[in-house]
C-alpha cells in the first residue's frame, strides 16, 4: 500500500498540472515568512536529527542500566526504523533527483541553499518516523498529541522556509510513518519468534 502511494506521488511530481499546484501551494505558504517567525521555524527544523537520534540512545542507556528488556527492544526498533527511513529517503532523493524549489522558482525565498535533492523531505520523514515509533511504543494521548504536533509543524516549517514542495513533505511523512510501522511489525515478529524458541 505504501509503495503504491509513493508511486502515485512520484508520478504526480512530474505531472505538469500537479507541479503547478505544488508550486502554488508552496508560494502561498512561503510568502508569509517573517524574521521573527524564522527563528522558531529554523529551531523546529534543526530539532529533528538530534531528537530522532537521542531517543533510541536514551532508551538503550536506560534499558540496559535498569535491565528493562521492553525499553531495550523499543530502542532497537527505533534504530531499525531510522535505518530503513534513511535508506528509503536518501535512495529516493538521488533516484528522483528533483531540484529544490528555489532553484527553479526565483520568487521562493529559502532560509539557506542546500545542495542535495528535494524529493522527499528528509526532515519530515525523520520527524514522522520518530512520532510514529513513539506513538506505537507509548500509546498515550500525552505522547501521541505532542509527537504528531511536532512532526506536523516540522513538515510545515520545511515549506515555510522555502526548502521543499508540498509533495516532498507529503512523501516524507508517508516514508517516515511507513518505516516506523514496518520496523514495529518486524520487531513484534522477532519478539514472538524468540519467545517461541525459548518456550520450546
N, CA, C and O atoms as a DFTB+ gen file, in Angstrom:
800 C
 N C O
     1  1       0.830      -1.206       0.000
     2  2       0.000       0.000       0.000
     3  2       0.866       1.258       0.000
     4  3       0.616       2.191      -0.764
     5  1       1.887       1.280       0.861
     6  2       2.784       2.428       0.952
     7  2       3.523       2.624      -0.366
     8  3       3.685       3.750      -0.836
     9  1       3.979       1.496      -0.968
    10  2       4.699       1.583      -2.243
    11  2       3.802       2.158      -3.335
    12  3       4.251       2.950      -4.164
    13  1       2.531       1.755      -3.330
    14  2       1.580       2.259      -4.321
    15  2       1.377       3.759      -4.146
    16  3       1.327       4.496      -5.130
    17  1       1.261       4.215      -2.902
    18  2       1.081       5.641      -2.647
    19  2       2.305       6.436      -3.096
    20  3       2.176       7.527      -3.650
    21  1       3.487       5.885      -2.856
    22  2       4.710       6.563      -3.285
    23  2       4.796       6.623      -4.799
    24  3       5.225       7.631      -5.360
    25  1       4.391       5.547      -5.464
    26  2       4.401       5.541      -6.924
    27  2       3.492       6.630      -7.477
    28  3       3.840       7.304      -8.446
    29  1       2.333       6.800      -6.861
    30  2       1.395       7.851      -7.282
    31  2       2.002       9.232      -7.058
    32  3       1.844      10.133      -7.882
    33  1       2.692       9.387      -5.941
    34  2       3.344      10.665      -5.664
    35  2       4.425      10.970      -6.682
    36  3       4.542      12.093      -7.171
    37  1       5.217       9.948      -6.993
    38  2       6.287      10.134      -7.972
    39  2       5.729      10.547      -9.329
    40  3       6.289      11.418      -9.996
    41  1       4.633       9.926      -9.734
    42  2       4.002      10.297     -10.990
    43  2       3.484      11.728     -10.923
    44  3       3.570      12.478     -11.896
    45  1       2.948      12.095      -9.768
    46  2       2.411      13.437      -9.605
    47  2       3.463      14.517      -9.680
    48  3       3.195      15.623     -10.150
    49  1       4.675      14.198      -9.212
    50  2       5.752      15.172      -9.228
    51  2       6.050      15.630     -10.654
    52  3       6.356      16.800     -10.886
    53  1       5.960      14.706     -11.600
    54  2       6.326      15.031     -12.968
    55  2       5.128      15.386     -13.842
    56  3       5.290      15.665     -15.030
    57  1       3.951      15.378     -13.275
    58  2       2.774      15.821     -13.992
    59  2       2.706      17.338     -13.924
    60  3       2.795      17.904     -12.834
    61  1       2.549      18.021     -15.074
    62  2       2.637      19.474     -15.115
    63  2       1.544      20.147     -14.290
    64  3       1.795      21.162     -13.639
    65  1       0.333      19.588     -14.312
    66  2      -0.760      20.166     -13.529
    67  2      -0.454      20.075     -12.044
    68  3      -0.631      21.039     -11.300
    69  1       0.017      18.883     -11.615
    70  2       0.371      18.691     -10.207
    71  2       1.533      19.598      -9.820
    72  3       1.564      20.132      -8.711
    73  1       2.483      19.772     -10.727
    74  2       3.634      20.633     -10.451
    75  2       3.192      22.081     -10.251
    76  3       3.688      22.765      -9.355
    77  1       2.271      22.544     -11.075
    78  2       1.760      23.913     -10.928
    79  2       1.050      24.090      -9.590
    80  3       1.221      25.108      -8.920
    81  1       0.256      23.100      -9.207
    82  2      -0.448      23.164      -7.928
    83  2       0.549      23.134      -6.772
    84  3       0.386      23.835      -5.773
    85  1       1.582      22.311      -6.927
    86  2       2.623      22.168      -5.914
    87  2       3.292      23.517      -5.633
    88  3       3.422      23.923      -4.478
    89  1       3.714      24.204      -6.694
    90  2       4.421      25.474      -6.503
    91  2       3.459      26.559      -6.018
    92  3       3.860      27.449      -5.268
    93  1       2.194      26.493      -6.439
    94  2       1.206      27.471      -5.947
    95  2       1.005      27.338      -4.448
    96  3       0.949      28.338      -3.732
    97  1       0.895      26.094      -3.968
    98  2       0.737      25.857      -2.529
    99  2       1.959      26.350      -1.758
   100  3       1.841      26.975      -0.704
   101  1       3.141      26.052      -2.314
   102  2       4.371      26.476      -1.655
   103  2       4.452      27.999      -1.588
   104  3       4.816      28.558      -0.554
   105  1       4.116      28.662      -2.680
   106  2       4.138      30.133      -2.693
   107  2       3.195      30.711      -1.642
   108  3       3.521      31.694      -0.976
   109  1       2.024      30.091      -1.499
   110  2       1.036      30.615      -0.549
   111  2       1.524      30.497       0.895
   112  3       1.089      31.255       1.761
   113  1       2.420      29.555       1.154
   114  2       2.986      29.375       2.498
   115  2       4.243      30.223       2.682
   116  3       4.390      30.921       3.685
   117  1       5.143      30.157       1.708
   118  2       6.445      30.810       1.814
   119  2       6.359      32.335       1.813
   120  3       7.222      33.002       2.382
   121  1       5.329      32.890       1.180
   122  2       5.250      34.358       1.066
   123  2       4.979      35.036       2.407
   124  3       5.161      36.247       2.530
   125  1       4.547      34.278       3.411
   126  2       4.243      34.866       4.720
   127  2       5.419      34.793       5.695
   128  3       5.242      35.018       6.893
   129  1       6.615      34.482       5.195
   130  2       7.784      34.421       6.070
   131  2       8.052      35.761       6.731
   132  3       7.977      36.811       6.093
   133  1       8.366      35.707       8.021
   134  2       8.757      36.912       8.760
   135  2      10.023      36.612       9.551
   136  3      10.284      35.462       9.904
   137  1      10.795      37.631       9.822
   138  2      12.067      37.446      10.536
   139  2      11.845      36.847      11.919
   140  3      12.610      35.986      12.356
   141  1      10.801      37.300      12.610
   142  2      10.558      36.810      13.971
   143  2      10.174      35.333      13.978
   144  3      10.629      34.581      14.840
   145  1       9.340      34.909      13.023
   146  2       8.908      33.504      12.965
   147  2      10.005      32.592      12.439
   148  3      10.008      31.393      12.718
   149  1      10.941      33.159      11.674
   150  2      12.037      32.348      11.126
   151  2      12.805      31.617      12.215
   152  3      13.167      30.454      12.041
   153  1      13.057      32.282      13.333
   154  2      13.838      31.673      14.420
   155  2      13.128      30.433      14.966
   156  3      13.770      29.429      15.276
   157  1      11.814      30.508      15.080
   158  2      11.036      29.369      15.583
   159  2      11.074      28.223      14.582
   160  3      11.314      27.074      14.953
   161  1      10.837      28.542      13.308
   162  2      10.782      27.515      12.271
   163  2      12.143      26.846      12.054
   164  3      12.225      25.633      11.865
   165  1      13.190      27.641      12.083
   166  2      14.545      27.073      11.950
   167  2      14.860      26.188      13.152
   168  3      15.468      25.128      13.008
   169  1      14.445      26.627      14.336
   170  2      14.653      25.816      15.539
   171  2      13.943      24.474      15.445
   172  3      14.504      23.442      15.816
   173  1      12.707      24.486      14.949
   174  2      11.952      23.238      14.768
   175  2      12.630      22.340      13.751
   176  3      12.783      21.140      13.982
   177  1      13.036      22.911      12.627
   178  2      13.739      22.147      11.595
   179  2      15.011      21.514      12.151
   180  3      15.290      20.340      11.908
   181  1      15.779      22.307      12.900
   182  2      17.059      21.826      13.434
   183  2      16.904      20.847      14.596
   184  3      17.876      20.215      15.010
   185  1      15.688      20.721      15.120
   186  2      15.473      19.797      16.245
   187  2      15.342      18.344      15.795
   188  3      15.471      17.431      16.611
   189  1      15.091      18.125      14.518
   190  2      14.711      16.781      14.046
   191  2      15.795      15.747      14.271
   192  3      15.562      14.746      14.949
   193  1      16.975      15.970      13.716
   194  2      18.014      14.937      13.788
   195  2      18.516      14.701      15.224
   196  3      18.735      13.548      15.595
   197  1      18.706      15.744      16.042
   198  2      19.069      15.480      17.450
   199  2      18.018      14.676      18.204
   200  3      18.363      13.756      18.946
   201  1      16.730      15.012      18.025
   202  2      15.675      14.281      18.734
   203  2      15.581      12.845      18.239
   204  3      15.488      11.915      19.040
   205  1      15.606      12.661      16.914
   206  2      15.486      11.309      16.334
   207  2      16.605      10.387      16.801
   208  3      16.375       9.199      17.023
   209  1      17.822      10.926      16.951
   210  2      18.951      10.087      17.372
   211  2      19.054       9.953      18.889
   212  3      19.532       8.931      19.382
   213  1      18.617      10.962      19.633
   214  2      18.737      10.932      21.096
   215  2      17.783       9.918      21.724
   216  3      18.135       9.268      22.708
   217  1      16.583       9.776      21.168
   218  2      15.576       8.887      21.771
   219  2      16.059       7.438      21.868
   220  3      16.012       6.871      22.959
   221  1      16.526       6.803      20.764
   222  2      16.989       5.420      20.927
   223  2      18.237       5.294      21.804
   224  3      18.404       4.290      22.497
   225  1      19.112       6.300      21.780
   226  2      20.299       6.266      22.643
   227  2      19.878       6.299      24.106
   228  3      20.388       5.534      24.925
   229  1      18.939       7.195      24.430
   230  2      18.446       7.283      25.807
   231  2      17.737       5.995      26.225
   232  3      17.871       5.545      27.363
   233  1      16.987       5.411      25.304
   234  2      16.298       4.147      25.605
   235  2      17.303       3.027      25.867
   236  3      17.120       2.230      26.788
   237  1      18.357       2.965      25.065
   238  2      19.382       1.932      25.262
   239  2      20.076       2.096      26.608
   240  3      20.278       1.120      27.332
   241  1      20.443       3.336      26.944
   242  2      21.121       3.588      28.212
   243  2      20.221       3.195      29.381
   244  3      20.639       2.487      30.297
   245  1      18.982       3.668      29.329
   246  2      18.035       3.359      30.413
   247  2      17.722       1.863      30.466
   248  3      17.736       1.249      31.533
   249  1      17.438       1.287      29.286
   250  2      17.038      -0.121      29.233
   251  2      18.098      -1.063      29.765
   252  3      17.802      -1.961      30.554
   253  1      19.346      -0.856      29.330
   254  2      20.421      -1.751      29.784
   255  2      20.789      -1.486      31.243
   256  3      21.102      -2.423      31.978
   257  1      20.755      -0.220      31.672
   258  2      21.124       0.087      33.064
   259  2      20.067      -0.405      34.054
   260  3      20.392      -0.769      35.184
   261  1      18.796      -0.415      33.624
   262  2      17.697      -0.839      34.502
   263  2      17.247      -2.276      34.228
   264  3      16.293      -2.766      34.832
   265  1      17.946      -2.937      33.312
   266  2      17.582      -4.309      32.916
   267  2      16.118      -4.384      32.463
   268  3      15.384      -5.316      32.792
   269  1      15.730      -3.365      31.695
   270  2      14.363      -3.254      31.196
   271  2      14.344      -3.736      29.739
   272  3      14.676      -2.982      28.824
   273  1      13.957      -4.981      29.539
   274  2      14.028      -5.586      28.198
   275  2      13.077      -4.926      27.197
   276  3      13.381      -4.859      26.006
   277  1      11.930      -4.440      27.673
   278  2      10.974      -3.779      26.772
   279  2      11.562      -2.498      26.197
   280  3      11.434      -2.229      25.002
   281  1      12.209      -1.708      27.054
   282  2      12.806      -0.452      26.596
   283  2      13.960      -0.721      25.642
   284  3      14.140       0.005      24.664
   285  1      14.739      -1.752      25.917
   286  2      15.835      -2.126      25.017
   287  2      15.271      -2.537      23.660
   288  3      15.805      -2.162      22.616
   289  1      14.196      -3.304      23.685
   290  2      13.555      -3.740      22.434
   291  2      13.021      -2.536      21.657
   292  3      13.156      -2.479      20.434
   293  1      12.420      -1.583      22.353
   294  2      11.934      -0.360      21.706
   295  2      13.092       0.413      21.070
   296  3      12.966       0.945      19.967
   297  1      14.214       0.465      21.780
   298  2      15.378       1.204      21.275
   299  2      15.874       0.612      19.963
   300  3      16.135       1.342      19.007
   301  1      16.006      -0.725      19.917
   302  2      16.491      -1.364      18.684
   303  2      15.458      -1.266      17.572
   304  3      15.806      -1.219      16.393
   305  1      14.189      -1.235      17.953
   306  2      13.136      -1.000      16.964
   307  2      13.312       0.388      16.340
   308  3      13.181       0.548      15.127
   309  1      13.609       1.388      17.176
   310  2      13.841       2.746      16.679
   311  2      15.062       2.819      15.781
   312  3      15.047       3.504      14.758
   313  1      16.110       2.120      16.160
   314  2      17.322       2.088      15.332
   315  2      16.998       1.492      13.962
   316  3      17.442       2.003      12.934
   317  1      16.218       0.405      13.958
   318  2      15.809      -0.229      12.709
   319  2      14.971       0.731      11.854
   320  3      15.173       0.838      10.644
   321  1      14.034       1.423      12.499
   322  2      13.186       2.371      11.785
   323  2      13.980       3.512      11.184
   324  3      13.740       3.910      10.044
   325  1      14.926       4.040      11.947
   326  2      15.776       5.126      11.452
   327  2      16.621       4.645      10.274
   328  3      16.781       5.357       9.283
   329  1      17.158       3.432      10.391
   330  2      17.963       2.877       9.305
   331  2      17.162       2.708       8.031
   332  3      17.610       3.096       6.952
   333  1      15.976       2.129       8.152
   334  2      15.110       1.927       6.990
   335  2      14.707       3.267       6.383
   336  3      14.727       3.439       5.165
   337  1      14.346       4.199       7.233
   338  2      13.949       5.537       6.770
   339  2      15.092       6.221       6.024
   340  3      14.870       6.877       5.007
   341  1      16.301       6.069       6.527
   342  2      17.474       6.663       5.893
   343  2      17.678       6.106       4.488
   344  3      17.889       6.857       3.536
   345  1      17.614       4.779       4.370
   346  2      17.831       4.130       3.075
   347  2      16.783       4.568       2.054
   348  3      17.116       4.935       0.928
   349  1      15.506       4.526       2.463
   350  2      14.420       4.862       1.525
   351  2      14.449       6.343       1.164
   352  3      14.336       6.700      -0.009
   353  1      14.601       7.209       2.170
   354  2      14.577       8.657       1.929
   355  2      15.701       9.089       1.010
   356  3      15.466       9.761       0.006
   357  1      16.923       8.707       1.349
   358  2      18.056       9.178       0.551
   359  2      18.205       8.397      -0.755
   360  3      18.756       8.908      -1.731
   361  1      17.712       7.158      -0.767
   362  2      17.668       6.420      -2.032
   363  2      16.760       7.112      -3.035
   364  3      17.118       7.264      -4.203
   365  1      15.572       7.537      -2.574
   366  2      14.631       8.254      -3.446
   367  2      15.160       9.624      -3.838
   368  3      14.985      10.059      -4.976
   369  1      15.805      10.303      -2.898
   370  2      16.351      11.625      -3.212
   371  2      17.237      11.577      -4.454
   372  3      17.100      12.397      -5.362
   373  1      18.143      10.607      -4.479
   374  2      19.106      10.564      -5.580
   375  2      18.590       9.795      -6.791
   376  3      19.142       9.918      -7.884
   377  1      17.540       9.006      -6.604
   378  2      16.901       8.340      -7.744
   379  2      16.036       9.333      -8.524
   380  3      16.075       9.372      -9.754
   381  1      15.256      10.133      -7.794
   382  2      14.366      11.114      -8.434
   383  2      15.132      12.376      -8.819
   384  3      14.921      12.932      -9.897
   385  1      16.007      12.820      -7.946
   386  2      16.877      13.992      -8.161
   387  2      16.082      15.242      -8.547
   388  3      16.387      15.901      -9.541
   389  1      15.092      15.546      -7.773
   390  2      14.290      16.747      -8.001
   391  2      15.010      17.966      -7.443
   392  3      15.518      17.931      -6.322
   393  1      15.055      19.037      -8.213
   394  2      15.716      20.256      -7.758
   395  2      14.910      20.941      -6.656
   396  3      13.684      20.841      -6.612
   397  1      15.610      21.629      -5.782
   398  2      14.947      22.406      -4.746
   399  2      14.072      23.482      -5.402
   400  3      14.400      23.972      -6.482
   401  1      12.963      23.847      -4.755
   402  2      12.053      24.813      -5.383
   403  2      12.695      26.151      -5.710
   404  3      12.370      26.757      -6.731
   405  1      13.611      26.627      -4.852
   406  2      14.241      27.919      -5.091
   407  2      15.223      27.885      -6.262
   408  3      15.622      28.934      -6.767
   409  1      15.617      26.675      -6.700
   410  2      16.481      26.560      -7.876
   411  2      15.698      26.789      -9.166
   412  3      16.245      27.256     -10.166
   413  1      14.413      26.453      -9.126
   414  2      13.568      26.581     -10.317
   415  2      12.697      27.833     -10.307
   416  3      12.307      28.330     -11.364
   417  1      12.391      28.345      -9.108
   418  2      11.485      29.498      -8.987
   419  2      12.162      30.566      -8.134
   420  3      12.328      30.403      -6.925
   421  1      12.545      31.647      -8.776
   422  2      13.345      32.674      -8.107
   423  2      12.557      33.458      -7.055
   424  3      13.151      34.140      -6.219
   425  1      11.212      33.365      -7.090
   426  2      10.419      34.089      -6.096
   427  2      10.325      33.341      -4.763
   428  3       9.848      33.898      -3.774
   429  1      10.777      32.081      -4.731
   430  2      10.800      31.325      -3.471
   431  2      12.002      31.776      -2.657
   432  3      13.129      31.801      -3.151
   433  1      11.750      32.128      -1.413
   434  2      12.776      32.699      -0.549
   435  2      13.203      31.679       0.508
   436  3      12.523      31.532       1.523
   437  1      14.333      30.962       0.286
   438  2      14.763      29.948       1.267
   439  2      15.603      30.564       2.385
   440  3      16.187      31.637       2.231
   441  1      15.645      29.856       3.508
   442  2      16.481      30.379       4.596
   443  2      17.934      29.964       4.413
   444  3      18.828      30.553       5.022
   445  1      18.179      28.950       3.577
   446  2      19.540      28.570       3.214
   447  2      19.479      27.807       1.895
   448  3      18.403      27.405       1.451
   449  1      20.634      27.613       1.275
   450  2      20.691      26.904      -0.003
   451  2      21.379      25.556       0.197
   452  3      22.592      25.493       0.395
   453  1      20.598      24.486       0.143
   454  2      21.144      23.132       0.257
   455  2      21.471      22.594      -1.128
   456  3      20.874      23.006      -2.123
   457  1      22.418      21.678      -1.182
   458  2      22.851      21.125      -2.469
   459  2      22.232      19.761      -2.778
   460  3      22.287      19.304      -3.920
   461  1      21.638      19.103      -1.765
   462  2      21.063      17.785      -2.018
   463  2      19.677      17.928      -2.650
   464  3      19.062      18.991      -2.556
   465  1      19.175      16.852      -3.301
   466  2      17.869      16.924      -3.970
   467  2      16.714      17.148      -3.009
   468  3      16.855      16.986      -1.797
   469  1      15.565      17.525      -3.571
   470  2      14.426      17.976      -2.784
   471  2      13.469      16.860      -2.367
   472  3      12.945      16.882      -1.253
   473  1      13.237      15.886      -3.247
   474  2      12.197      14.865      -3.011
   475  2      12.804      13.563      -2.509
   476  3      13.700      13.022      -3.158
   477  1      12.345      13.044      -1.377
   478  2      11.372      13.588      -0.418
   479  2      12.065      14.431       0.647
   480  3      13.290      14.553       0.649
   481  1      11.280      15.010       1.549
   482  2      11.838      15.805       2.642
   483  2      12.393      14.898       3.733
   484  3      11.649      14.155       4.373
   485  1      13.713      14.964       3.939
   486  2      14.341      14.141       4.970
   487  2      13.935      14.547       6.377
   488  3      13.670      13.691       7.221
   489  1      13.885      15.855       6.636
   490  2      13.476      16.310       7.971
   491  2      12.075      15.797       8.312
   492  3      11.816      15.353       9.430
   493  1      11.178      15.866       7.321
   494  2       9.806      15.411       7.566
   495  2       9.753      13.913       7.790
   496  3       9.035      13.449       8.676
   497  1      10.501      13.142       7.001
   498  2      10.461      11.682       7.145
   499  2      10.995      11.253       8.505
   500  3      10.431      10.354       9.129
   501  1      12.067      11.876       8.974
   502  2      12.613      11.511      10.284
   503  2      11.705      11.964      11.416
   504  3      11.603      11.285      12.438
   505  1      11.040      13.110      11.245
   506  2      10.109      13.577      12.273
   507  2       8.925      12.626      12.406
   508  3       8.516      12.294      13.518
   509  1       8.367      12.184      11.266
   510  2       7.212      11.290      11.323
   511  2       7.615       9.865      11.718
   512  3       6.824       9.148      12.331
   513  1       8.823       9.457      11.375
   514  2       9.301       8.144      11.839
   515  2       9.379       8.146      13.360
   516  3       8.953       7.191      14.010
   517  1       9.922       9.213      13.924
   518  2      10.062       9.336      15.372
   519  2       8.695       9.405      16.056
   520  3       8.456       8.712      17.046
   521  1       7.797      10.246      15.523
   522  2       6.470      10.398      16.122
   523  2       5.683       9.092      16.085
   524  3       5.022       8.735      17.060
   525  1       5.754       8.378      14.962
   526  2       5.009       7.123      14.822
   527  2       5.580       6.043      15.732
   528  3       4.830       5.290      16.352
   529  1       6.906       5.967      15.813
   530  2       7.545       4.977      16.694
   531  2       7.144       5.213      18.148
   532  3       6.789       4.273      18.860
   533  1       7.201       6.462      18.582
   534  2       6.824       6.776      19.969
   535  2       5.356       6.475      20.239
   536  3       4.998       5.996      21.315
   537  1       4.513       6.759      19.256
   538  2       3.077       6.510      19.394
   539  2       2.780       5.027      19.590
   540  3       1.926       4.663      20.398
   541  1       3.484       4.172      18.850
   542  2       3.253       2.735      18.967
   543  2       3.866       2.162      20.241
   544  3       3.334       1.214      20.818
   545  1       4.971       2.733      20.673
   546  2       5.627       2.227      21.875
   547  2       4.958       2.710      23.159
   548  3       4.877       1.980      24.146
   549  1       4.483       3.945      23.127
   550  2       3.847       4.540      24.308
   551  2       2.501       5.142      23.884
   552  3       2.389       6.360      23.748
   553  1       1.492       4.312      23.677
   554  2       0.206       4.781      23.126
   555  2      -0.666       5.522      24.145
   556  3      -1.713       5.035      24.570
   557  1      -0.203       6.698      24.515
   558  2      -0.941       7.546      25.450
   559  2      -1.125       8.914      24.803
   560  3      -0.247       9.379      24.076
   561  1      -2.251       9.555      25.060
   562  2      -2.573      10.807      24.369
   563  2      -1.509      11.872      24.590
   564  3      -1.236      12.665      23.689
   565  1      -0.894      11.906      25.790
   566  2       0.094      12.943      26.077
   567  2       1.452      12.661      25.418
   568  3       2.361      13.489      25.486
   569  1       1.587      11.491      24.782
   570  2       2.736      11.207      23.917
   571  2       2.336      11.436      22.467
   572  3       3.057      12.088      21.713
   573  1       1.186      10.899      22.082
   574  2       0.729      10.951      20.686
   575  2       0.526      12.388      20.207
   576  3       1.035      12.769      19.153
   577  1      -0.216      13.186      20.977
   578  2      -0.556      14.549      20.552
   579  2       0.688      15.431      20.346
   580  3       0.823      16.043      19.287
   581  1       1.599      15.510      21.329
   582  2       2.793      16.343      21.111
   583  2       3.705      15.806      20.006
   584  3       4.303      16.580      19.259
   585  1       3.809      14.475      19.906
   586  2       4.698      13.879      18.896
   587  2       4.245      14.238      17.483
   588  3       5.048      14.670      16.656
   589  1       2.965      14.059      17.215
   590  2       2.461      14.357      15.868
   591  2       2.323      15.863      15.626
   592  3       2.442      16.317      14.488
   593  1       2.073      16.635      16.677
   594  2       2.048      18.092      16.519
   595  2       3.430      18.583      16.112
   596  3       3.567      19.405      15.206
   597  1       4.458      18.070      16.794
   598  2       5.847      18.433      16.459
   599  2       6.182      18.034      15.028
   600  3       6.721      18.844      14.274
   601  1       5.871      16.794      14.640
   602  2       6.180      16.319      13.286
   603  2       5.458      17.147      12.228
   604  3       6.030      17.459      11.183
   605  1       4.209      17.501      12.494
   606  2       3.423      18.284      11.537
   607  2       3.965      19.694      11.379
   608  3       4.016      20.225      10.269
   609  1       4.373      20.307      12.497
   610  2       4.933      21.663      12.415
   611  2       6.289      21.638      11.728
   612  3       6.632      22.575      11.006
   613  1       7.072      20.572      11.942
   614  2       8.341      20.420      11.221
   615  2       8.068      20.370       9.718
   616  3       8.749      21.031       8.935
   617  1       7.068      19.581       9.323
   618  2       6.711      19.477       7.904
   619  2       6.328      20.844       7.337
   620  3       6.751      21.215       6.242
   621  1       5.526      21.580       8.094
   622  2       5.131      22.930       7.660
   623  2       6.353      23.845       7.558
   624  3       6.460      24.646       6.630
   625  1       7.266      23.721       8.515
   626  2       8.452      24.588       8.529
   627  2       9.299      24.418       7.285
   628  3       9.923      25.374       6.825
   629  1       9.332      23.206       6.731
   630  2      10.149      22.964       5.544
   631  2       9.600      23.715       4.327
   632  3      10.360      24.132       3.453
   633  1       8.281      23.881       4.279
   634  2       7.670      24.670       3.201
   635  2       7.758      26.160       3.521
   636  3       8.064      26.972       2.648
   637  1       7.494      26.506       4.753
   638  2       7.563      27.909       5.187
   639  2       8.952      28.486       4.896
   640  3       9.072      29.629       4.455
   641  1       9.989      27.699       5.142
   642  2      11.370      28.146       4.937
   643  2      11.812      28.035       3.483
   644  3      12.959      28.344       3.159
   645  1      10.904      27.592       2.600
   646  2      11.200      27.548       1.169
   647  2      12.097      26.413       0.731
   648  3      12.694      26.478      -0.343
   649  1      12.205      25.357       1.556
   650  2      13.148      24.274       1.273
   651  2      12.533      23.120       0.492
   652  3      13.252      22.369      -0.167
   653  1      11.191      22.968       0.559
   654  2      10.543      21.813      -0.063
   655  2       9.178      22.152      -0.642
   656  3       8.478      23.041      -0.157
   657  1       8.820      21.423      -1.685
   658  2       7.459      21.454      -2.216
   659  2       6.540      20.686      -1.265
   660  3       7.023      19.865      -0.487
   661  1       5.225      20.931      -1.308
   662  2       4.288      20.145      -0.504
   663  2       4.370      18.641      -0.765
   664  3       4.238      17.851       0.170
   665  1       4.587      18.228      -2.027
   666  2       4.679      16.788      -2.311
   667  2       5.939      16.167      -1.706
   668  3       5.942      14.985      -1.361
   669  1       7.005      16.953      -1.577
   670  2       8.217      16.460      -0.888
   671  2       7.893      16.125       0.560
   672  3       8.302      15.093       1.094
   673  1       7.144      17.032       1.176
   674  2       6.783      16.887       2.584
   675  2       5.808      15.725       2.781
   676  3       5.953      14.938       3.717
   677  1       4.811      15.621       1.893
   678  2       3.844      14.523       1.981
   679  2       4.541      13.175       1.831
   680  3       4.261      12.238       2.578
   681  1       5.443      13.084       0.870
   682  2       6.192      11.838       0.677
   683  2       7.044      11.519       1.901
   684  3       7.135      10.363       2.314
   685  1       7.668      12.541       2.479
   686  2       8.475      12.337       3.687
   687  2       7.649      11.798       4.833
   688  3       8.090      10.906       5.558
   689  1       6.434      12.342       5.001
   690  2       5.546      11.879       6.071
   691  2       5.153      10.420       5.865
   692  3       5.114       9.644       6.820
   693  1       4.862      10.049       4.625
   694  2       4.478       8.659       4.316
   695  2       5.644       7.708       4.543
   696  3       5.474       6.636       5.124
   697  1       6.822       8.097       4.087
   698  2       8.006       7.238       4.235
   699  2       8.361       7.062       5.709
   700  3       8.637       5.948       6.154
   701  1       8.356       8.157       6.467
   702  2       8.681       8.077       7.889
   703  2       7.701       7.211       8.652
   704  3       8.100       6.370       9.457
   705  1       6.413       7.418       8.397
   706  2       5.373       6.612       9.057
   707  2       5.499       5.145       8.659
   708  3       5.422       4.258       9.509
   709  1       5.692       4.895       7.373
   710  2       5.835       3.513       6.890
   711  2       7.051       2.814       7.462
   712  3       6.985       1.631       7.794
   713  1       8.170       3.535       7.583
   714  2       9.394       2.953       8.150
   715  2       9.183       2.540       9.604
   716  3       9.617       1.467      10.023
   717  1       8.516       3.401      10.366
   718  2       8.242       3.087      11.773
   719  2       7.293       1.906      11.897
   720  3       7.498       1.031      12.739
   721  1       6.252       1.871      11.060
   722  2       5.290       0.760      11.105
   723  2       5.952      -0.560      10.757
   724  3       5.721      -1.573      11.417
   725  1       6.781      -0.546       9.713
   726  2       7.448      -1.786       9.290
   727  2       8.418      -2.274      10.357
   728  3       8.466      -3.469      10.648
   729  1       9.189      -1.367      10.942
   730  2      10.133      -1.783      11.992
   731  2       9.386      -2.311      13.215
   732  3       9.858      -3.229      13.886
   733  1       8.223      -1.733      13.504
   734  2       7.389      -2.210      14.613
   735  2       6.908      -3.637      14.357
   736  3       6.956      -4.482      15.250
   737  1       6.444      -3.901      13.132
   738  2       5.963      -5.237      12.777
   739  2       7.095      -6.262      12.822
   740  3       6.916      -7.372      13.323
   741  1       8.257      -5.884      12.296
   742  2       9.411      -6.789      12.320
   743  2       9.833      -7.067      13.761
   744  3      10.141      -8.204      14.119
   745  1       9.845      -6.023      14.579
   746  2      10.208      -6.177      15.987
   747  2       9.238      -7.098      16.722
   748  3       9.653      -7.921      17.537
   749  1       7.946      -6.956      16.431
   750  2       6.936      -7.833      17.032
   751  2       7.160      -9.284      16.625
   752  3       7.100     -10.194      17.452
   753  1       7.419      -9.483      15.335
   754  2       7.639     -10.847      14.830
   755  2       8.869     -11.468      15.486
   756  3       8.836     -12.625      15.903
   757  1       9.959     -10.697      15.577
   758  2      11.185     -11.212      16.189
   759  2      10.964     -11.548      17.657
   760  3      11.455     -12.563      18.151
   761  1      10.224     -10.691      18.348
   762  2       9.951     -10.920      19.777
   763  2       9.117     -12.191      19.971
   764  3       9.411     -13.004      20.847
   765  1       8.077     -12.356      19.150
   766  2       7.222     -13.548      19.230
   767  2       8.006     -14.805      18.882
   768  3       7.886     -15.834      19.547
   769  1       8.818     -14.704      17.816
   770  2       9.634     -15.843      17.371
   771  2      10.627     -16.252      18.461
   772  3      10.842     -17.440      18.702
   773  1      11.229     -15.256      19.118
   774  2      12.199     -15.516      20.179
   775  2      11.532     -16.201      21.375
   776  3      12.110     -17.106      21.978
   777  1      10.310     -15.763      21.718
   778  2       9.589     -16.347      22.836
   779  2       9.225     -17.808      22.533
   780  3       9.269     -18.655      23.424
   781  1       8.868     -18.099      21.285
   782  2       8.527     -19.466      20.892
   783  2       9.735     -20.377      21.014
   784  3       9.625     -21.512      21.477
   785  1      10.896     -19.871      20.595
   786  2      12.134     -20.662      20.668
   787  2      12.496     -20.952      22.127
   788  3      12.900     -22.067      22.457
   789  1      12.353     -19.956      22.992
   790  2      12.673     -20.134      24.408
   791  2      11.737     -21.116      25.093
   792  3      12.151     -21.861      25.981
   793  1      10.472     -21.114      24.678
   794  2       9.497     -21.990      25.326
   795  2       9.526     -23.420      24.792
   796  3       8.963     -24.326      25.407
   797  1      10.177     -23.621      23.657
   798  2      10.190     -24.964      23.053
   799  2      11.320     -25.828      23.618
   800  3      11.473     -26.983      23.218
